Amino acid sequence: MGAPDDIIHQQLRLKIMATLNALPAPGYIEFPRLRAIVLATDGNLGAHLNILEGAGYIVIEKDFVKKKPRTRVKISRAGKLAFDQHIVYLREIVDTAQTKSTA
């Protein structure tokens, strides 16, 4: 069995990565929309995004639209790979539990 990704494994970061992974190309989502989807506060979401960015799992883009700041986030290639591997790990847990419970 594989190992969990300690960065992604945390509940809110798993929700963030699942949301970003599901986005169509080019894959950016604005901060307020992501916050609403994962049900986080500004500060909590920002802290977890910093951790994911530090790991190279996401890309954060900051710019201005009509003088108003905008923050957008997308999953990186490394993040996509790490997320996919973590999902394999989670599926192995579920499959093992189902096999043992029906034996």
Buried (B, 14 or more C-beta within 10 A) or exposed (E): EEEEBEBBEBEBBBBBBBBBBEBEEEBBBBBEEBBEBBEBEEEEBBEBBEBBBEBEBBBBEEEEEEEEEBBBBBBBEEBBEBBEBBBEBBEEEEEEEEEEEEE
